[in-house]
Amino acid sequence: MCRLFGLTAGAERVRATFWLLDAPDSLDVQSHRNADGAGLGYFSPDGAPILDKQPVAAFRDEEFARAAREAESSAFVAHVRWATTGGRTELNTHPFVMKGRVMAHNGGLGSLPQLDTELGPYRRLVLGETDSERYFALITAETDARGGDVTAGIAAAAAWIGARLPVSSLNVVVAAPGELWALRYPGAHALHILERPAGTELHVRSSTSSVHAPDLADVASVVVASEALDGESGWRMLAPGELVHVRPDLSVESFVAVPEAPAQLVPLPADNPNIDT
């Protein structure tokens, strides 16, 4: 299935090049297995969201490589796509932007007409065909209904879908300037978190490469990813239903926000090599 990446450095502006291109299991590497599109979302110095995405594999996309090397931001969301719902178009390529926030999703959900009805006027925010963008519109609606509380909005949206619609996975990463949210639900796909304090220099060795990244020692950060992208030992798998909020000061709030299993869990194909359980 698709792969997710999120990073925040709080008030600091950083580059995410290491995880996107240079790590032993970077998103560039993962795009050989998930080749239906790639995208990077980040924020300008004034907080405006910027999307750089194309419906081609990251390893073939010179623009993705350029953005991964040059973009600086207080938060990033990146995605490599294995398409299930919606054709290979730019509109259907993750991440998506709504109301100043950036989102990407790994998984699937069904009964989209029922979800469209629930969205009401928020359906107008959906520009493409995917279930993922509709999921984001529901998160946006629930966030607005709760006075802008994104944590509560994500939890409410996932709980509503899980109780009513067929679901394989609702793993999601949402970012605002200097802030990040991530949900793993239910437990079909992996989602990890890594908290990196300042002063932690990174030197990764694998069977095929050795990467030294001294620039990552200067600034604290928190990374969320579908896979442990490098050789650091601090990666932790989120529990099923666990929702993480990384605040602008890089403190991390984490709790099981959706404890109930989906009412209609769609089984994952046993022969799909792209599924990370």
Disulfide bonds with the S-S distance in Angstrom:
none
